[in-house]
Amino acid sequence: MSKLDSLIKELCPDGVEYVKLGEVCKVFKGQQLNRDLLTEHDEYPAYNGGVSYSGFTNKYNVEANTIIISQGGASAGFVNYVTEKFWANAHCYYCEPNDNIVSDRYMYHYLKQMQSVLMDFKQGAGIPALSVTEITKLQIPLPPLPIQEEIVRILDSFTDLTAELTAELTAELTARKKQYEYYRNELLTFGDEVEYVELGEVCKVFKGKQLNRDLLTEHDEYPAYNGGTTYSGFTNKYNVEANTIIISQGGASAGFVNFVTEKFWANAHCYYCEPNDNMVSNRYMYHFLKRKQSDLMDFKHGAGIPALRATEITKLQIPLPPLSEQERIVSILDKFDALVNDISIGLPAEIEARQKQYEYYREKLLTFKKLGSKGGSSN
């Protein structure tokens, strides 16, 4: 029998009491702090919602180790736990539990489990909002503090392991990216021994064709790229063949370079490239353009939605060694690219697996027989 089972058998064999959260916790709304008072370097983070801070300030209105809940906007209902002193802004609720009755970390894990419920409670036209009464009326199981503390110990160990794993994998990903970039710079740096030509002399750059959003689905065969970063949905037709370089044309991602390995639809904010394969390798050009990505992103211009001209791409000077040398370079860089992509794919998958494991145990540990009931559980 586990320590938790022993505690439950000893301290609450007949079940636990469920109370409204407002009976054991006070919920306060933050105070408006104008954006022009925020900096990037002051001591205290300012939370306008529950997801992340929006800047820093030289004063605080809430102590460290406090539960916060986003009050307004798309994130309304999001639950977080802040471990340092901070400023709670007007769209941020913060909680002060009665620590003689309920552990703040126990309440945090409970509210995190109820986060989707809170997010469903938001209402209102325009900017949706969550009322404080929706939080305080939640029913929370209230086992004795020793049981709460043992549950917190178990659940915190899952969150600590996830954080540790995320940090390790992120560091590994950063190291692999730097290694790839180092060899890419080395292998694509030439002296006078090779010819340099404008990219437009060896490659045609086309702009995609508009496909209305209402024609996109989640289940058709071909991804539709509206920019270079990722696809925006699926469609039942394609206008570009597989294994094609694309470059985002408009918006914040303008200049981002990608390589699509399947047939796809290139939308109006997507450039795609057709190199002359008698002169330049498709993958060689991809690695060259990826190296030049920051330059391309700097070339974007225009008020409102920035855009990148096709001429900014075609006028780039590209070194043109013999095809055999291009293929040798590609074989090396593709291996590094694969290493980066493998961990890029594996990182979110591993984090998601750990998160699901935490959520599974959280649900198990926070489910109790209600005091006075014949059996089962109540939420």
VMD Tcl script that draws the C-alpha trace (Angstrom):
set ca {
  {0.00 0.00 0.00}
  {1.35 3.44 -0.96}
  {1.82 6.27 1.52}
  {-1.15 8.08 -0.07}
  {-3.41 5.05 0.22}
  {-2.42 4.67 3.88}
  {-3.19 8.32 4.58}
  {-6.58 8.11 2.89}
  {-7.46 4.92 4.78}
  {-6.39 6.52 8.06}
  {-7.68 10.09 7.70}
  {-10.75 9.91 5.46}
  {-11.93 6.31 5.03}
  {-15.54 7.44 4.44}
  {-14.72 10.01 1.74}
  {-13.89 13.70 1.62}
  {-15.92 16.88 1.79}
  {-16.51 18.90 -1.36}
  {-16.81 22.67 -0.89}
  {-17.12 25.69 -3.14}
  {-13.71 27.11 -3.91}
  {-14.89 30.51 -2.66}
  {-15.24 29.03 0.83}
  {-11.52 28.29 1.08}
  {-9.99 30.88 -1.24}
  {-10.29 34.59 -2.06}
  {-10.00 35.59 -5.72}
  {-8.84 39.12 -6.54}
  {-8.60 41.04 -9.80}
  {-5.37 42.84 -10.67}
  {-4.93 46.57 -11.12}
  {-4.37 48.28 -14.45}
  {-0.79 49.23 -15.23}
  {-0.42 51.21 -18.45}
  {1.74 49.69 -21.17}
  {4.02 52.73 -21.30}
  {5.12 51.92 -17.72}
  {6.42 48.50 -18.76}
  {10.07 47.91 -19.61}
  {12.29 45.01 -20.66}
  {14.70 45.28 -17.73}
  {12.90 46.04 -14.44}
  {12.69 43.53 -11.59}
  {9.05 42.38 -11.52}
  {7.10 40.69 -14.36}
  {3.66 42.13 -15.12}
  {0.95 39.61 -15.97}
  {-1.99 41.00 -17.95}
  {-3.37 37.51 -18.43}
  {-2.55 34.08 -17.13}
  {-0.35 32.78 -19.95}
  {2.77 34.94 -19.77}
  {4.01 38.30 -18.61}
  {3.73 41.30 -20.94}
  {6.79 43.16 -19.65}
  {8.51 44.23 -16.45}
  {7.95 46.96 -13.86}
  {9.73 48.36 -10.80}
  {6.90 47.52 -8.40}
  {4.70 44.56 -7.52}
  {1.23 44.04 -6.07}
  {1.23 40.27 -5.49}
  {3.62 38.07 -3.54}
  {5.55 35.11 -4.97}
  {4.09 31.58 -5.21}
  {0.61 32.62 -6.29}
  {-1.99 31.04 -8.56}
  {-3.20 33.30 -11.38}
  {-6.03 32.88 -13.88}
  {-6.44 34.82 -17.11}
  {-9.58 36.98 -16.97}
  {-10.07 38.17 -20.55}
  {-9.37 37.42 -24.20}
  {-8.69 34.13 -25.96}
  {-6.72 32.83 -22.96}
  {-9.46 33.57 -20.39}
  {-9.49 30.67 -17.91}
  {-5.82 29.74 -18.37}
  {-4.26 28.77 -15.02}
  {-0.66 29.50 -14.08}
  {1.56 29.58 -10.98}
  {4.00 32.46 -10.50}
  {7.01 31.74 -8.29}
  {8.25 35.34 -7.96}
  {6.77 38.67 -6.87}
  {4.83 40.24 -9.75}
  {2.34 42.85 -10.87}
  {-1.15 41.50 -11.59}
  {-2.72 43.67 -14.26}
  {-6.43 44.23 -14.90}
  {-6.97 41.05 -16.94}
  {-5.39 38.83 -14.30}
  {-7.11 37.12 -11.35}
  {-4.95 35.94 -8.47}
  {-5.88 33.54 -5.67}
  {-5.24 33.64 -1.92}
  {-6.21 30.28 -0.40}
  {-6.76 29.77 3.33}
  {-3.59 27.79 3.98}
  {-5.00 26.39 7.22}
  {-7.45 24.43 5.08}
  {-6.01 24.08 1.60}
  {-2.50 23.95 0.15}
  {-1.86 26.51 -2.59}
  {-0.10 23.90 -4.78}
  {-2.94 21.43 -4.23}
  {-5.37 24.15 -5.37}
  {-3.13 24.91 -8.35}
  {-3.19 21.30 -9.57}
  {-6.97 21.17 -9.03}
  {-7.52 24.42 -10.98}
  {-5.18 23.23 -13.74}
  {-7.36 20.12 -14.04}
  {-10.42 22.40 -14.29}
  {-8.78 24.79 -16.78}
  {-10.80 23.59 -19.79}
  {-14.00 24.06 -17.76}
  {-12.99 27.61 -16.83}
  {-12.13 28.41 -20.45}
  {-15.59 27.21 -21.49}
  {-17.15 29.59 -18.94}
  {-15.84 32.73 -20.67}
  {-18.53 34.82 -22.31}
  {-19.31 38.16 -23.95}
  {-19.22 39.70 -27.41}
  {-15.91 41.08 -28.65}
  {-13.30 40.21 -26.02}
  {-14.57 37.20 -24.01}
  {-14.19 37.34 -20.24}
  {-14.38 35.03 -17.24}
  {-16.36 36.22 -14.19}
  {-14.94 35.64 -10.73}
  {-18.13 33.81 -9.68}
  {-17.39 31.06 -12.21}
  {-14.15 30.39 -10.34}
  {-15.46 30.63 -6.78}
  {-18.45 28.33 -7.41}
  {-16.25 25.40 -8.50}
  {-16.56 22.38 -6.22}
  {-13.17 21.31 -4.82}
  {-12.52 18.07 -2.89}
  {-10.96 18.89 0.48}
  {-9.02 16.00 2.01}
  {-6.90 16.67 5.13}
  {-3.70 18.67 4.58}
  {-1.32 15.65 4.90}
  {-3.15 14.02 1.94}
  {-3.05 17.26 -0.05}
  {0.70 17.54 0.58}
  {1.36 13.96 -0.57}
  {-0.67 14.57 -3.75}
  {1.31 17.77 -4.37}
  {4.60 15.90 -3.88}
  {3.62 13.33 -6.52}
  {2.23 15.80 -9.06}
  {5.07 18.29 -8.61}
  {7.53 15.50 -9.37}
  {5.85 15.04 -12.76}
  {5.98 18.77 -13.56}
  {9.64 18.94 -12.45}
  {10.57 15.97 -14.65}
  {8.78 17.52 -17.63}
  {10.57 20.84 -17.10}
  {13.93 19.08 -16.76}
  {13.35 17.02 -19.90}
  {12.21 20.08 -21.86}
  {15.35 21.98 -20.83}
  {17.63 19.08 -21.81}
  {16.00 18.52 -25.20}
  {15.88 22.25 -25.94}
  {19.59 22.56 -25.15}
  {20.33 19.59 -27.42}
  {18.23 21.12 -30.20}
  {20.10 24.43 -29.87}
  {23.45 22.64 -30.03}
  {22.45 20.70 -33.15}
  {21.19 23.86 -34.87}
  {24.47 25.65 -34.16}
  {26.43 22.68 -35.49}
  {24.33 22.60 -38.69}
  {24.71 26.37 -39.16}
  {28.48 26.17 -38.61}
  {28.99 23.49 -41.27}
  {26.53 25.19 -43.63}
  {28.54 28.42 -43.41}
  {31.81 26.55 -43.89}
  {30.61 24.49 -46.85}
  {28.85 27.37 -48.61}
  {31.76 29.79 -48.31}
  {33.91 29.88 -51.46}
  {36.75 31.96 -52.74}
  {37.38 33.00 -56.34}
  {37.49 29.37 -57.50}
  {33.75 29.22 -58.17}
  {31.41 31.35 -60.24}
  {28.79 33.53 -58.54}
  {25.56 34.21 -60.39}
  {22.27 35.85 -59.58}
  {19.80 33.26 -58.35}
  {17.35 34.37 -61.05}
  {19.77 33.06 -63.70}
  {19.45 29.48 -62.43}
  {15.99 29.47 -60.86}
  {12.47 30.70 -61.57}
  {10.45 32.06 -58.65}
  {6.65 31.89 -58.84}
  {3.91 33.25 -56.63}
  {1.11 30.96 -55.50}
  {-2.56 31.35 -56.36}
  {-5.23 32.41 -53.88}
  {-7.37 29.63 -52.43}
  {-10.24 30.84 -50.30}
  {-10.19 29.74 -46.66}
  {-13.65 28.17 -46.94}
  {-12.19 25.63 -49.40}
  {-9.73 24.36 -46.77}
  {-10.48 21.30 -44.64}
  {-8.74 19.24 -41.97}
  {-8.87 15.96 -43.87}
  {-8.11 16.41 -47.61}
  {-4.98 15.09 -49.26}
  {-2.85 18.15 -50.03}
  {-1.55 20.76 -47.55}
  {-2.09 24.40 -48.48}
  {0.73 26.81 -47.68}
  {-0.27 30.45 -47.34}
  {3.20 31.37 -46.13}
  {6.47 29.59 -45.78}
  {6.25 28.57 -42.12}
  {3.53 25.90 -42.13}
  {0.36 24.88 -43.92}
  {-2.96 26.49 -43.09}
  {-5.19 23.52 -43.92}
  {-5.77 20.87 -46.59}
  {-7.38 20.83 -50.02}
  {-8.34 18.23 -52.66}
  {-6.05 19.69 -55.35}
  {-2.46 20.85 -55.72}
  {-0.60 23.32 -57.90}
  {3.03 22.52 -56.99}
  {4.94 19.24 -57.14}
  {6.68 17.59 -54.20}
  {10.24 18.45 -53.13}
  {9.96 22.18 -53.69}
  {11.52 25.17 -51.94}
  {9.00 27.73 -50.70}
  {9.48 31.20 -49.24}
  {6.91 33.15 -47.28}
  {5.87 36.29 -49.16}
  {3.89 38.32 -46.63}
  {3.37 38.98 -42.94}
  {5.69 38.54 -39.97}
  {7.16 35.35 -41.51}
  {8.00 36.97 -44.88}
  {11.37 35.57 -45.99}
  {11.05 32.27 -44.10}
  {12.42 29.38 -46.19}
  {11.00 25.87 -46.14}
  {11.18 22.65 -48.18}
  {7.96 20.74 -48.89}
  {8.40 17.02 -49.57}
  {4.85 16.35 -50.82}
  {2.53 17.79 -53.46}
  {0.82 20.92 -52.14}
  {-1.18 24.04 -52.90}
  {0.84 27.27 -52.88}
  {-1.43 30.09 -51.83}
  {-1.06 33.79 -52.68}
  {1.42 34.59 -49.88}
  {3.75 31.76 -50.87}
  {6.63 31.88 -53.37}
  {7.90 28.60 -54.79}
  {11.15 27.94 -56.65}
  {11.92 25.89 -59.78}
  {15.72 25.63 -60.18}
  {17.40 24.64 -63.44}
  {18.58 21.21 -62.32}
  {21.23 21.12 -65.08}
  {22.99 23.91 -63.21}
  {21.96 23.79 -59.57}
  {20.81 21.10 -57.16}
  {17.41 21.69 -55.59}
  {18.65 20.82 -52.07}
  {21.87 22.82 -52.56}
  {19.72 25.86 -53.32}
  {17.56 25.12 -50.26}
  {20.56 25.13 -47.92}
  {21.86 28.31 -49.57}
  {18.49 30.08 -49.18}
  {18.16 28.84 -45.59}
  {21.53 30.43 -44.89}
  {20.25 33.67 -46.45}
  {16.90 33.53 -44.60}
  {17.71 36.37 -42.17}
  {18.68 38.58 -45.13}
  {15.42 37.79 -46.91}
  {13.44 38.56 -43.77}
  {15.24 41.92 -43.54}
  {14.26 42.70 -47.15}
  {10.51 42.75 -46.39}
  {8.91 46.16 -46.59}
  {5.62 48.05 -46.54}
  {3.25 49.56 -44.01}
  {0.66 47.27 -42.41}
  {1.44 43.73 -43.60}
  {5.12 43.61 -44.68}
  {5.93 41.80 -47.92}
  {8.93 40.40 -49.79}
  {9.38 41.05 -53.52}
  {10.36 38.20 -55.84}
  {13.20 40.39 -57.13}
  {14.76 40.41 -53.66}
  {15.09 36.65 -54.01}
  {16.22 36.45 -57.62}
  {18.96 39.08 -57.24}
  {20.76 37.10 -54.51}
  {24.27 36.04 -55.53}
  {24.67 32.25 -55.29}
  {28.02 30.40 -55.56}
  {27.86 27.75 -58.28}
  {30.40 24.93 -57.88}
  {30.10 21.84 -60.14}
  {27.02 19.67 -59.55}
  {29.16 16.89 -58.10}
  {30.48 19.28 -55.44}
  {26.96 20.58 -54.78}
  {25.78 17.01 -54.17}
  {28.69 16.35 -51.79}
  {27.76 19.45 -49.80}
  {24.10 18.45 -49.81}
  {24.86 14.97 -48.47}
  {26.66 16.49 -45.47}
  {24.14 19.24 -44.73}
  {21.14 16.96 -45.15}
  {22.49 14.75 -42.37}
  {22.72 17.72 -40.01}
  {19.31 18.95 -41.15}
  {17.84 15.50 -40.35}
  {19.39 15.58 -36.87}
  {17.79 18.96 -36.19}
  {14.42 17.88 -37.58}
  {14.41 14.60 -35.64}
  {14.74 16.35 -32.31}
  {12.42 19.18 -33.43}
  {9.72 16.56 -34.03}
  {10.67 14.49 -31.00}
  {10.75 17.40 -28.55}
  {7.03 18.31 -28.67}
  {6.06 14.62 -28.87}
  {8.05 13.75 -25.75}
  {6.74 16.78 -23.86}
  {3.18 15.89 -24.85}
  {3.68 12.31 -23.61}
  {4.93 13.58 -20.24}
  {2.03 16.06 -20.05}
  {-0.51 13.30 -20.68}
  {1.13 11.19 -18.00}
  {0.86 14.08 -15.54}
  {-2.80 14.68 -16.49}
  {-3.62 10.98 -16.06}
  {-2.20 10.85 -12.52}
  {-3.66 14.26 -11.66}
  {-7.15 13.02 -12.50}
  {-6.60 9.83 -10.48}
  {-5.18 11.65 -7.47}
  {-7.81 14.39 -7.39}
  {-10.79 12.04 -7.63}
  {-12.29 11.16 -4.24}
  {-15.38 9.49 -2.91}
  {-17.67 12.26 -1.70}
  {-18.30 12.21 2.02}
  {-21.75 10.75 2.70}
  {-22.06 9.01 -0.69}
  {-22.29 5.22 -1.07}
  {-19.35 5.08 -3.47}
  {-17.86 6.42 -6.65}
  {-16.54 9.92 -7.05}
  {-17.83 13.43 -7.52}
  {-16.39 16.45 -9.34}
}
mol new
graphics top color blue
foreach p $ca { graphics top sphere $p radius 0.5 }
foreach p [lrange $ca 0 end-1] q [lrange $ca 1 end] { graphics top cylinder $p $q radius 0.2 }
display resetview
